[in-house]
Amino acid sequence: MDITAGILSDNEECYRGMARWYDELYGFRDAVDLQFWLSLPGRPAMDILELGCGTGRVSIPLACNGHNVTGLDLSSSMLAQLRAKLSAEEQPVQQRLHVVQGSMADFELDARYDLVIIPFRAFMHLISRDEQHSCLAAVRRHLREDGRLVFDLFDPNLAFIARMAEACSTWRQDLETETEDGGLLRRYTRILADARSQVHDVSMRFERLDGKGRVVDNDEEQFRMRWMMHNEAELLLEGSGLEIEAVYSDYERSPLAERRGELIYSCRRGSGD
């Protein structure tokens, strides 16, 4: 079932370039984090909302595991890929996954959920503090009593960011994967970092090469991401009526003190209206 949440803008066409290559390029993420997201439901047949669901990398496996899932994303191109993949699943799985086109910054659905998830650092695409507060307020409205929000950010290392800003200000190849036809898919990235605003302006180029090394297709993508320190995230969550119950530094649930590169927050809906 397809529905729309909120008012869409021209941004609904965002991530058109990335959508074409997403599943091939980021398949490695399944080994990194997918099992973490699939392990979160504490009982069968939970009602789950995924914000920034993209091509359904997490939503479809959750629905296959018997959960009732709503996947929300702004990008029509990403959702087109999700629908194509979902059409190959059995009918009960298709019935358990509802697709919503809308912005995670402000949405209103006629439902409440046991669990809301925002995987693969999608929350970082909300640049302004107003957008972040609006998203978390909407999440809280849609959680049932004692419902949970779980989302991830990258854990900023200021020295590393400074080095990366210098190294990545020019184009560099940073990802390559083999294709089924014996060719290659490559990603080139350029990141312009603004330490004052804590925003990365990211440009990506994608190239598909055939078995003889010839470029046969290409595309590009641009987007922005805002990083935040742990204490910023704490204040943001507390101000949104969400109580932090755990913070992990990787998808094996290592404690924050080990600083393994991720900030993964598990939060409960606070008491009160």
Backbone bond lengths (Angstrom), bond angles and torsions (degrees), N, CA, C in turn:
res aa  C-N    CA-C-N  psi(-1)  N-CA   C-N-CA  omega(-1)  CA-C   N-CA-C  phi
1 M - - - 1.462 - - 1.516 108.92 -
2 D 1.329 117.29 131.30 1.460 122.82 179.14 1.516 109.94 -108.20
3 I 1.330 116.70 130.74 1.454 121.43 174.84 1.514 108.46 -138.93
4 T 1.315 116.10 168.00 1.451 121.72 -179.05 1.509 109.32 -120.29
5 A 1.328 116.69 137.42 1.468 121.75 179.71 1.510 108.91 -117.88
6 G 1.319 116.84 120.36 1.451 120.37 175.04 1.517 112.12 79.70
7 I 1.328 115.94 -174.05 1.452 123.21 -178.21 1.521 109.10 -95.14
8 L 1.332 116.54 125.90 1.451 121.02 -179.80 1.521 110.29 -91.46
9 S 1.309 116.16 155.29 1.457 122.15 178.28 1.521 108.50 -125.58
10 D 1.337 116.46 -171.47 1.458 120.08 176.89 1.520 111.79 -60.53
11 N 1.338 116.89 -19.07 1.457 120.16 -179.50 1.514 113.18 -65.91
12 E 1.351 116.85 -11.43 1.456 118.10 178.56 1.524 111.40 -62.56
13 E 1.346 117.30 -17.78 1.454 121.29 177.25 1.522 112.57 -89.12
14 C 1.326 116.78 5.28 1.460 119.83 -179.80 1.529 110.67 -65.15
15 Y 1.321 115.29 155.05 1.458 123.62 177.98 1.518 113.18 64.18
16 R 1.342 116.62 24.98 1.461 120.24 176.59 1.527 110.46 -62.80
17 G 1.353 115.34 -45.76 1.455 118.84 -179.69 1.513 112.28 -64.05
18 M 1.321 116.85 -45.76 1.460 120.70 -177.75 1.524 111.99 -66.84
19 A 1.329 117.81 -33.41 1.462 120.75 -176.25 1.523 111.82 -58.50
20 R 1.316 116.85 -34.17 1.464 120.56 -177.86 1.524 112.26 -64.98
21 W 1.323 116.52 -30.20 1.463 121.14 -170.74 1.533 112.30 -112.66
22 Y 1.309 117.21 -4.54 1.460 121.81 -165.05 1.531 112.60 -57.07
23 D 1.311 117.39 -53.57 1.461 119.50 -173.11 1.529 112.28 -67.09
24 E 1.316 117.36 -35.11 1.460 119.82 177.58 1.525 111.45 -70.05
25 L 1.327 116.92 -43.27 1.460 120.55 -175.71 1.517 113.18 -74.10
26 Y 1.330 115.96 -37.46 1.459 118.77 -171.55 1.522 113.07 -106.88
27 G 1.311 116.50 20.46 1.458 119.37 176.37 1.512 112.63 -60.11
28 F 1.342 116.03 -28.01 1.470 119.79 179.37 1.525 111.56 -62.50
29 R 1.343 117.63 -22.47 1.461 119.61 -179.61 1.524 111.26 -62.92
30 D 1.332 117.23 -25.31 1.461 119.08 179.32 1.518 111.07 -58.58
31 A 1.328 115.91 -37.56 1.465 119.74 179.14 1.519 111.57 -76.43
32 V 1.331 116.93 -22.76 1.457 120.75 -176.32 1.523 111.67 -84.14
33 D 1.328 116.55 -48.89 1.465 117.79 -169.06 1.520 116.19 -133.09
34 L 1.332 119.02 -13.64 1.460 119.47 -171.11 1.519 112.25 -59.29
35 Q 1.327 117.62 -44.06 1.466 119.67 -178.30 1.529 111.46 -63.46
36 F 1.327 116.72 -30.66 1.467 119.34 175.81 1.521 110.25 -61.23
37 W 1.333 116.94 -49.52 1.467 119.89 -178.09 1.524 111.41 -65.66
38 L 1.336 116.67 -36.79 1.466 119.24 179.86 1.518 112.50 -70.97
39 S 1.329 116.97 -21.54 1.471 120.40 -178.67 1.524 112.62 -84.58
40 L 1.328 118.31 -9.60 1.463 120.30 -172.96 1.523 114.45 -69.00
41 P 1.327 119.57 -41.66 1.474 117.47 -179.86 1.521 111.10 -58.82
42 G 1.329 115.42 130.49 1.456 120.28 -176.08 1.505 114.45 -89.33
43 R 1.318 117.34 -5.62 1.465 121.06 179.92 1.526 107.98 -157.29
44 P 1.331 116.87 163.91 1.466 119.68 -179.44 1.533 112.16 -66.13
45 A 1.308 114.78 155.09 1.471 123.42 171.29 1.524 113.01 55.06
46 M 1.312 117.18 46.80 1.463 120.62 174.01 1.523 109.62 -79.46
47 D 1.337 115.36 157.41 1.452 122.43 174.28 1.525 107.65 -94.84
48 I 1.335 116.44 116.77 1.458 122.53 -170.47 1.525 109.99 -125.19
49 L 1.326 116.36 136.87 1.461 123.30 173.29 1.520 108.35 -113.80
50 E 1.331 116.73 124.09 1.458 120.65 172.93 1.516 109.12 -107.50
51 L 1.328 116.64 121.73 1.457 122.48 176.17 1.526 108.88 -94.03
52 G 1.332 116.61 135.54 1.458 120.40 -174.54 1.515 110.87 69.81
53 C 1.329 116.62 47.27 1.473 120.84 -172.09 1.516 112.94 -73.02
54 G 1.343 118.15 -16.58 1.453 120.64 176.18 1.513 113.24 56.93
55 T 1.327 116.29 -128.34 1.466 122.10 -176.62 1.530 112.78 -87.44
56 G 1.325 117.50 7.67 1.462 120.55 178.31 1.509 114.10 86.88
57 R 1.337 117.21 20.69 1.469 121.04 -179.18 1.515 112.07 -55.04
58 V 1.344 117.36 -35.62 1.466 122.03 179.94 1.529 110.82 -104.54
59 S 1.319 117.27 -39.58 1.472 120.99 -175.46 1.526 112.33 -61.25
60 I 1.333 116.76 -44.37 1.467 118.72 -176.95 1.528 111.61 -65.26
61 P 1.341 120.66 -46.45 1.467 119.08 176.06 1.532 113.10 -60.86
62 L 1.336 117.56 -35.45 1.467 118.95 176.37 1.516 111.03 -62.73
63 A 1.336 117.03 -42.67 1.463 120.57 178.02 1.527 110.34 -66.07
64 C 1.332 117.17 -36.91 1.461 120.21 176.59 1.527 111.48 -63.13
65 N 1.336 116.50 -28.51 1.464 121.21 178.80 1.519 112.99 -82.75
66 G 1.331 117.50 4.71 1.456 120.99 173.26 1.512 115.68 99.60
67 H 1.340 118.25 4.72 1.456 120.98 -178.62 1.532 111.03 -89.46
68 N 1.323 115.68 153.51 1.457 122.19 175.09 1.521 107.31 -91.05
69 V 1.317 116.57 112.48 1.458 121.66 -168.84 1.524 110.24 -118.46
70 T 1.336 115.08 135.93 1.454 122.11 167.79 1.518 107.04 -111.72
71 G 1.334 116.85 123.35 1.450 121.89 178.33 1.511 110.25 -109.21
72 L 1.332 116.65 120.81 1.461 122.15 -178.04 1.515 110.01 -113.96
73 D 1.336 115.98 133.07 1.452 121.19 176.13 1.521 108.67 -153.65
74 L 1.328 116.19 148.47 1.459 121.40 179.80 1.518 112.46 -80.00
75 S 1.322 117.40 -29.44 1.458 122.06 -170.92 1.524 111.86 -81.25
76 S 1.308 116.74 117.10 1.466 120.47 176.32 1.525 111.11 -65.03
77 S 1.323 117.11 -31.00 1.463 120.69 179.86 1.524 111.17 -69.09
78 M 1.316 117.04 -43.23 1.463 120.62 176.37 1.527 110.71 -61.85
79 L 1.315 116.57 -44.42 1.462 120.07 -177.99 1.521 111.57 -67.35
80 A 1.328 118.22 -30.42 1.461 120.54 175.80 1.528 110.41 -62.52
81 Q 1.327 116.50 -39.36 1.461 120.05 176.63 1.527 110.63 -66.28
82 L 1.334 116.71 -41.05 1.464 120.25 178.32 1.519 110.54 -59.93
83 R 1.320 117.20 -46.96 1.471 120.64 -177.59 1.521 111.22 -62.77
84 A 1.325 116.35 -39.49 1.465 119.36 179.08 1.523 110.77 -62.87
85 K 1.322 117.07 -42.58 1.457 120.78 178.57 1.526 111.20 -68.01
86 L 1.332 115.99 -40.62 1.463 120.13 -178.08 1.524 111.34 -64.93
87 S 1.331 117.47 -32.50 1.469 120.99 -178.36 1.525 111.91 -63.77
88 A 1.331 117.05 -19.95 1.461 120.57 179.20 1.527 112.59 -87.29
89 E 1.327 116.93 -6.75 1.464 120.99 -179.83 1.528 110.56 -85.53
90 E 1.319 115.94 164.08 1.465 120.72 177.94 1.526 110.50 -65.85
91 Q 1.317 115.84 155.44 1.460 121.19 -175.08 1.520 113.80 -55.65
92 P 1.331 120.72 -42.48 1.475 119.37 178.80 1.532 112.75 -60.27
93 V 1.328 117.15 -36.11 1.464 120.07 177.59 1.522 109.89 -66.78
94 Q 1.334 116.98 -43.94 1.463 120.59 178.23 1.527 111.42 -58.93
95 Q 1.316 116.70 -37.18 1.464 120.79 -178.52 1.520 112.25 -73.24
96 R 1.325 116.96 -23.99 1.470 119.92 -178.82 1.520 113.22 -85.88
97 L 1.324 118.83 -12.03 1.461 121.66 -177.73 1.523 110.09 -112.93
98 H 1.322 116.09 115.86 1.464 122.86 179.68 1.529 108.65 -105.58
99 V 1.317 116.28 130.14 1.454 122.71 -175.72 1.525 109.81 -100.66
100 V 1.335 115.76 129.97 1.460 121.55 -179.09 1.521 108.77 -125.72
101 Q 1.321 117.50 126.58 1.459 120.28 172.96 1.515 108.58 -95.46
102 G 1.310 116.79 120.06 1.451 121.65 -178.32 1.511 110.91 179.14
103 S 1.306 115.89 173.58 1.455 122.41 -177.83 1.519 110.37 -95.14
104 M 1.324 116.67 133.91 1.457 119.47 175.81 1.527 111.55 -67.75
105 A 1.339 117.01 -16.60 1.462 120.18 -179.94 1.520 112.07 -69.86
106 D 1.329 117.79 -22.54 1.462 120.18 -178.24 1.517 108.34 -165.66
107 F 1.313 117.07 105.93 1.462 120.46 -178.22 1.526 109.35 -141.22
108 E 1.313 115.63 155.55 1.455 121.77 178.32 1.517 108.09 -141.57
109 L 1.328 115.93 112.24 1.454 122.38 -179.47 1.522 109.40 -117.91
110 D 1.284 116.25 148.12 1.467 120.99 -179.42 1.525 108.98 -86.83
111 A 1.330 115.73 61.49 1.460 120.59 -177.17 1.512 109.37 -163.49
112 R 1.325 116.20 159.67 1.448 123.35 172.72 1.526 107.80 -126.23
113 Y 1.324 116.18 151.35 1.461 120.07 -169.82 1.524 111.35 -128.15
114 D 1.332 114.53 150.84 1.465 121.02 173.38 1.521 111.05 -77.37
115 L 1.330 116.22 -29.69 1.459 120.93 -173.49 1.528 109.01 -147.87
116 V 1.332 115.96 132.38 1.465 122.41 170.79 1.518 107.22 -117.37
117 I 1.336 117.01 131.85 1.457 121.01 178.77 1.531 109.69 -125.64
118 I 1.339 115.46 148.28 1.471 122.02 175.56 1.531 106.26 -134.26
119 P 1.353 117.75 83.47 1.468 120.50 -175.19 1.526 113.80 -77.90
120 F 1.333 113.62 172.04 1.469 125.96 172.16 1.527 111.49 49.89
121 R 1.338 116.06 41.17 1.466 122.95 171.21 1.524 113.83 60.91
122 A 1.337 116.73 25.66 1.470 119.71 -177.49 1.527 111.88 -63.33
123 F 1.329 117.43 -27.57 1.463 120.53 179.13 1.522 111.22 -60.36
124 M 1.325 117.67 -26.19 1.458 121.43 -178.04 1.528 112.70 -70.90
125 H 1.331 117.41 -10.66 1.462 120.19 175.52 1.532 111.84 -78.33
126 L 1.316 117.11 -7.72 1.468 121.05 172.58 1.529 106.97 -85.40
127 I 1.310 116.99 111.15 1.463 120.89 -169.74 1.520 112.72 -86.02
128 S 1.325 117.58 -42.75 1.461 120.25 -174.69 1.520 111.27 -90.28
129 R 1.321 115.55 154.13 1.459 120.26 176.70 1.532 110.92 -63.22
130 D 1.329 117.14 -35.06 1.466 120.21 177.60 1.529 110.91 -60.94
131 E 1.341 117.24 -42.59 1.463 120.56 178.28 1.528 110.89 -63.67
132 Q 1.318 116.29 -41.12 1.459 119.87 -179.57 1.523 111.33 -64.18
133 H 1.341 115.91 -46.33 1.470 119.47 178.25 1.523 111.14 -62.43
134 S 1.332 116.61 -41.93 1.456 120.63 -178.98 1.524 111.14 -62.89
135 C 1.336 116.21 -42.08 1.461 120.13 178.05 1.520 111.29 -60.90
136 L 1.324 116.83 -49.22 1.467 119.87 -177.50 1.521 112.10 -67.15
137 A 1.325 117.14 -33.34 1.467 120.08 175.23 1.522 110.30 -64.20
138 A 1.338 116.42 -41.50 1.459 120.44 178.42 1.526 110.44 -66.03
139 V 1.333 116.84 -40.53 1.460 120.41 176.96 1.523 110.65 -58.56
140 R 1.323 116.49 -47.24 1.462 120.41 -178.33 1.524 111.22 -61.35
141 R 1.344 116.85 -40.17 1.468 120.49 178.89 1.525 111.69 -62.19
142 H 1.318 115.89 -31.33 1.462 119.88 -174.16 1.524 113.63 -94.65
143 L 1.328 117.41 -3.07 1.460 120.10 177.00 1.522 110.83 -87.62
144 R 1.316 115.99 140.52 1.452 120.56 170.71 1.528 109.24 -72.25
145 E 1.318 116.16 165.55 1.458 119.68 175.22 1.529 108.95 -54.13
146 D 1.291 115.84 130.31 1.454 123.19 -179.33 1.525 112.44 69.45
147 G 1.352 116.82 13.68 1.460 119.59 174.65 1.521 110.73 -71.06
148 R 1.328 116.04 162.66 1.466 121.53 -174.78 1.521 111.94 -119.23
149 L 1.324 115.08 147.21 1.459 124.19 166.13 1.528 107.60 -114.17
150 V 1.339 116.42 131.86 1.462 121.24 174.47 1.528 107.43 -131.05
151 F 1.333 116.38 127.24 1.457 120.28 178.67 1.522 109.56 -149.48
152 D 1.331 115.57 163.60 1.456 119.81 -177.05 1.521 111.09 -128.08
153 L 1.336 114.50 148.99 1.452 124.85 173.13 1.525 106.72 -130.95
154 F 1.339 117.11 167.29 1.461 115.27 168.75 1.521 108.85 -90.12
155 D 1.324 115.45 148.12 1.460 122.46 -176.29 1.524 108.37 -86.49
156 P 1.328 119.13 109.78 1.464 119.92 -173.12 1.526 112.28 -69.49
157 N 1.304 114.38 131.38 1.451 122.89 169.22 1.525 105.84 -111.94
158 L 1.321 117.19 110.23 1.465 120.66 -169.87 1.523 112.34 -61.80
159 A 1.321 116.92 -38.70 1.461 119.20 178.57 1.522 110.68 -65.01
160 F 1.333 115.81 -41.52 1.460 119.86 178.76 1.527 111.16 -65.56
161 I 1.340 116.56 -40.83 1.462 120.21 179.07 1.517 110.58 -61.66
162 A 1.333 116.85 -40.77 1.465 120.53 178.72 1.529 111.09 -62.88
163 R 1.342 116.18 -43.78 1.462 119.41 178.46 1.525 110.90 -66.30
164 M 1.338 116.17 -40.98 1.451 120.33 -179.23 1.519 111.20 -65.66
165 A 1.336 116.56 -37.78 1.466 120.65 180.00 1.522 110.64 -60.88
166 E 1.330 115.79 -37.59 1.461 119.59 179.08 1.520 111.39 -75.06
167 A 1.341 116.35 -42.65 1.463 120.48 -175.83 1.522 112.55 -74.21
168 C 1.324 117.00 -32.45 1.463 121.05 -171.66 1.519 113.38 -99.98
169 S 1.324 117.71 7.55 1.461 119.45 -179.92 1.525 111.28 -73.38
170 T 1.331 116.89 -11.55 1.454 122.45 172.94 1.528 108.47 -116.09
171 W 1.318 116.48 163.18 1.459 120.79 -177.12 1.526 110.94 -66.02
172 R 1.348 115.68 139.51 1.468 120.56 174.72 1.519 108.60 -147.88
173 Q 1.306 116.38 145.50 1.465 120.44 174.90 1.523 108.31 -79.03
174 D 1.327 117.00 124.85 1.461 119.37 -176.00 1.524 113.56 -128.99
175 L 1.329 117.97 0.53 1.466 119.23 179.27 1.519 108.59 -154.99
176 E 1.322 115.87 138.08 1.465 121.55 178.21 1.517 108.89 -148.65
177 T 1.319 116.42 138.09 1.454 120.50 178.00 1.516 109.36 -143.50
178 E 1.326 116.03 149.06 1.460 120.56 178.14 1.526 110.17 -78.44
179 T 1.321 116.20 146.63 1.460 121.61 178.17 1.528 109.48 -102.12
180 E 1.313 115.71 164.59 1.465 120.55 -174.99 1.525 112.27 -64.06
181 D 1.334 116.76 -25.90 1.464 119.55 -177.89 1.531 112.57 -91.13
182 G 1.322 117.08 12.53 1.453 120.62 176.80 1.519 114.46 89.14
183 G 1.307 116.97 5.30 1.447 120.92 177.47 1.521 112.22 -95.06
184 L 1.319 115.63 -160.89 1.454 121.78 -178.87 1.525 110.11 -132.91
185 L 1.319 115.37 151.42 1.453 122.75 170.32 1.518 106.77 -121.58
186 R 1.341 116.39 123.61 1.461 120.98 -176.41 1.514 110.97 -120.51
187 R 1.322 113.92 147.28 1.460 120.75 174.30 1.511 109.36 -120.25
188 Y 1.335 115.87 133.77 1.457 123.34 173.98 1.531 107.26 -116.39
189 T 1.316 116.85 137.32 1.461 120.97 -173.78 1.515 111.11 -130.48
190 R 1.328 115.25 143.12 1.464 122.59 169.96 1.519 107.53 -131.55
191 I 1.336 116.66 128.97 1.461 121.85 -177.66 1.522 109.10 -123.12
192 L 1.324 115.41 123.48 1.461 120.91 174.00 1.522 107.00 -106.61
193 A 1.325 116.20 116.13 1.459 121.57 -173.29 1.520 110.92 -102.80
194 D 1.328 115.94 132.82 1.458 122.72 174.43 1.518 107.32 -112.87
195 A 1.329 116.33 100.93 1.460 120.45 -175.48 1.515 111.80 -64.74
196 R 1.325 117.95 -30.50 1.461 120.35 -177.96 1.525 111.09 -67.01
197 S 1.324 117.37 -45.29 1.463 120.73 -179.30 1.523 112.56 -90.63
198 Q 1.354 116.30 -7.82 1.459 122.71 -177.66 1.529 111.60 60.27
199 V 1.309 115.56 38.86 1.461 121.45 -177.45 1.524 109.68 -119.20
200 H 1.311 115.38 135.86 1.456 122.74 171.55 1.519 108.54 -105.31
201 D 1.328 116.59 123.81 1.461 122.01 169.98 1.522 107.00 -93.00
202 V 1.328 115.59 112.70 1.459 121.74 -171.31 1.528 109.76 -108.58
203 S 1.311 116.16 128.42 1.464 122.56 172.16 1.523 107.99 -117.57
204 M 1.327 116.53 137.03 1.460 121.29 179.34 1.518 109.78 -131.77
205 R 1.328 114.95 142.48 1.458 122.18 171.61 1.526 108.44 -120.29
206 F 1.305 115.96 139.04 1.455 121.31 -179.55 1.531 108.74 -120.12
207 E 1.330 115.97 137.35 1.455 121.35 178.15 1.526 109.89 -132.86
208 R 1.321 115.40 133.40 1.457 120.67 172.42 1.529 108.31 -105.60
209 L 1.340 116.46 127.22 1.455 122.60 179.87 1.521 109.81 -113.17
210 D 1.323 116.01 141.82 1.456 118.67 176.23 1.524 110.07 -81.08
211 G 1.324 116.68 -175.86 1.464 121.09 -176.30 1.501 113.89 -64.52
212 K 1.338 117.34 -15.60 1.459 121.05 178.64 1.527 112.53 -99.58
213 G 1.342 116.07 8.06 1.453 120.17 177.23 1.507 114.97 81.88
214 R 1.333 117.44 14.34 1.461 121.32 179.54 1.527 109.85 -91.70
215 V 1.328 116.71 136.33 1.463 120.98 177.12 1.531 108.53 -72.77
216 V 1.336 115.83 120.11 1.464 120.56 -177.68 1.524 112.44 -112.63
217 D 1.326 116.79 -10.03 1.468 120.27 178.20 1.517 108.14 -162.13
218 N 1.324 116.20 153.46 1.464 119.56 177.99 1.517 109.84 -157.38
219 D 1.310 115.91 162.72 1.462 122.16 177.88 1.520 107.94 -161.75
220 E 1.327 116.58 177.25 1.459 119.94 -179.41 1.523 109.98 -147.76
221 E 1.317 115.56 164.18 1.471 121.83 -178.97 1.516 108.96 -151.03
222 Q 1.327 115.35 147.58 1.462 122.02 174.76 1.525 108.59 -136.52
223 F 1.331 115.96 138.95 1.458 120.61 176.41 1.518 108.89 -160.06
224 R 1.324 115.17 170.82 1.459 121.22 -179.74 1.529 108.85 -123.12
225 M 1.329 115.83 148.04 1.463 121.71 176.46 1.531 108.56 -138.26
226 R 1.319 115.09 139.81 1.465 120.02 178.69 1.522 109.55 -112.64
227 W 1.338 116.09 124.28 1.451 119.57 177.42 1.528 109.26 -94.71
228 M 1.333 115.66 158.85 1.457 120.67 178.22 1.519 109.83 -144.57
229 M 1.314 114.82 153.54 1.451 120.66 177.65 1.527 109.63 -79.37
230 H 1.329 115.43 162.80 1.463 120.26 -177.68 1.530 111.78 -58.47
231 N 1.333 117.69 -42.54 1.469 118.57 -178.02 1.528 111.26 -66.40
232 E 1.350 118.19 -31.35 1.464 120.87 174.51 1.518 110.57 -63.97
233 A 1.322 116.03 -45.80 1.461 120.08 -179.47 1.529 110.86 -62.73
234 E 1.337 116.84 -39.87 1.463 120.56 177.64 1.525 111.39 -58.53
235 L 1.329 116.19 -48.69 1.468 120.56 -179.31 1.519 111.12 -64.18
236 L 1.314 116.56 -39.80 1.461 120.76 -179.96 1.520 110.82 -62.49
237 L 1.314 116.63 -44.68 1.467 120.62 -178.96 1.523 111.37 -68.64
238 E 1.324 116.66 -43.90 1.456 119.68 179.88 1.525 111.15 -62.02
239 G 1.340 116.90 -38.80 1.450 120.73 178.85 1.511 113.62 -71.11
240 S 1.331 116.79 -13.05 1.467 121.46 -179.66 1.524 112.28 -101.88
241 G 1.328 117.73 7.00 1.460 120.65 177.67 1.514 114.03 76.02
242 L 1.345 116.14 27.39 1.456 121.09 178.44 1.525 108.72 -117.69
243 E 1.313 116.49 128.73 1.457 122.18 -174.54 1.526 110.38 -98.63
244 I 1.327 116.62 120.73 1.466 121.10 -179.62 1.526 108.93 -71.78
245 E 1.337 115.89 125.23 1.470 119.60 176.72 1.516 112.01 -105.25
246 A 1.353 117.06 -21.94 1.461 119.97 178.38 1.523 108.77 -161.92
247 V 1.346 114.91 148.96 1.460 121.81 173.47 1.524 106.92 -132.16
248 Y 1.330 116.29 126.89 1.458 121.49 -179.23 1.524 109.51 -114.76
249 S 1.335 114.85 156.53 1.467 119.54 179.35 1.526 112.62 -106.07
250 D 1.352 117.25 -1.41 1.462 121.19 171.99 1.519 108.31 -160.71
251 Y 1.337 116.01 179.95 1.462 120.33 -174.31 1.526 112.65 -83.54
252 E 1.326 116.13 1.01 1.474 120.77 170.75 1.528 110.41 -95.39
253 R 1.325 116.34 9.32 1.472 124.08 177.95 1.529 112.91 65.90
254 S 1.321 116.78 35.44 1.462 120.23 173.26 1.522 109.25 -67.33
255 P 1.336 117.60 147.52 1.469 119.94 -177.83 1.522 111.82 -65.90
256 L 1.333 115.05 156.09 1.459 121.31 -178.07 1.526 111.44 -57.14
257 A 1.340 117.33 -35.74 1.462 121.21 -176.29 1.526 112.44 -58.16
258 E 1.336 118.23 -22.80 1.460 120.36 -178.99 1.524 112.54 -80.16
259 R 1.342 117.85 -15.19 1.465 123.80 174.60 1.530 111.77 44.53
260 R 1.318 115.88 66.43 1.461 122.04 -177.53 1.535 113.55 -93.68
261 G 1.330 117.39 12.40 1.453 119.81 170.88 1.513 116.25 111.30
262 E 1.335 117.06 -14.64 1.465 120.35 179.73 1.524 110.11 -117.74
263 L 1.318 115.24 155.20 1.462 122.34 167.04 1.526 105.87 -121.51
264 I 1.317 116.15 105.77 1.470 121.31 -176.47 1.524 107.42 -114.89
265 Y 1.316 115.69 117.53 1.460 121.57 -173.91 1.527 110.52 -107.11
266 S 1.324 115.59 130.00 1.457 122.20 170.89 1.529 106.95 -113.24
267 C 1.326 116.42 118.68 1.461 122.20 -172.35 1.522 110.98 -126.64
268 R 1.324 115.54 150.12 1.453 121.91 174.05 1.519 109.88 -106.81
269 R 1.298 115.08 150.44 1.457 120.26 173.78 1.521 108.29 -66.42
270 G 1.329 116.63 122.57 1.457 120.50 -179.42 1.519 111.95 -67.68
271 S 1.300 116.05 161.19 1.463 120.80 178.52 1.512 109.76 -73.66
272 G 1.308 115.87 163.96 1.466 120.91 -179.29 1.509 111.20 104.64
273 D 1.319 116.22 176.41 1.473 121.07 -177.24 1.515 110.80 -72.01
